[in-house]
Amino acid sequence: MSKPRAKKIKLLLFDVDGVLTDGKIWIFPAPGGAQLRTQEHASRHGEQGGFGFVSQSYVEAKGFNAHDGTAVSLARLAGIKMGLITKRISETVALRARDLKLEHVHQGIQDKLTVFQEILARHKEEVLMEIEREEVTMADMIERLRNMVRSAGEVNLRNFFERAQSRRELVVAFLSVLELVRMAEISLVQRETFGKITARAVSPA
């Protein structure tokens, strides 16, 4: 995808199993006193297969990649809305979605295309909005971040993004971070979920 087209992205929607996870599903005994909020939803599809594990004694678990969580945090800083649409109903997915503050969470959906189109319709104006001419070029923004990291050794990305003068400039700042990571000039460190994300200079090999 070309950079001009990538800059127009306003909404990202994902499936879960095999997309945000490696596809594995584990079944564990539910902790004592646990409130399984998704069980009522799952029980509505109890006679149908593949919608989820209906039990008050056991809970379905999945493995999520922490790097995806970092990417979601960066996307949110750039103003991109996020969501998921999945057939299976899982308390683990609901918990992960709350943790990542996803705007759209749809579980128990067999007709994913219809839900996708409904979400798209609600965000039509925003999704289709053309990004106007950049106030700051990508090269300028990359050089700005490069100089900040070289000078200080590391930079809190929140401080870097807060220097953006417009939503458009914020997107350029976000893309400049990804570009410097791709070029192996910086690495990103996040020690806890929703903690600060720090850009550090990568030492030459």
C-alpha positions, 0 to 999 in steps of 0.5 A: 500500500502506498504511503498516500493511501495509508495516510487516509486510513481512519478505521481498522477492523479485525477478526480475532481467531488466527488474526489477533491470535495464533488460532489456539483456544484453551479451556481453563477452570473459571476462577472462584467468584469470576463474573463471566459477562459473555455467558448470557450472550453465548447461551443464545447460540447454545444449539449452534456450533462454533459460537463459544463455550457455554459454561459457568465452571470453565472459561475459554482463553486465547493468546494475544501478542503484546506487540499488537497491543503496542500497535493498537496504542500507536494507532489510537494516538494517530486518531485511528478507530479500532474494532473487532468482529468475530463469530466466537463469544469469549470473555477473554476477547471482551477483556482484551477489547476493554484493555485496548479501549476498542471502539467497536466490539462485536462477538457472536457475529456470523454475518461479518460483512453486514456488521462491517458495512454497518460500522462503515456507514456510521463512519462514512464521512470520516473514513472517506475524508480526503487528507489535505496537503501535509503541513509538514512532510514525512521527511521533515517529521522523520528528521525531527524525531531522528534529531530528538532521539539522537539528542536525548537518547530516548523520547517519550512518544506522547511528547513527540505526538503532542507537538503535532499542530493538526490531526493531519500532522499527527498522522504524519508523525505516527507514520514517521515513527513506523518508518524509523522502526522499519529502517532499524534506527529506533526501537519502541519500548512499552513496559506496561499496557497503556504505559508510556511508549519510548523511542530509543536509538538503535546502536549500530551493529 
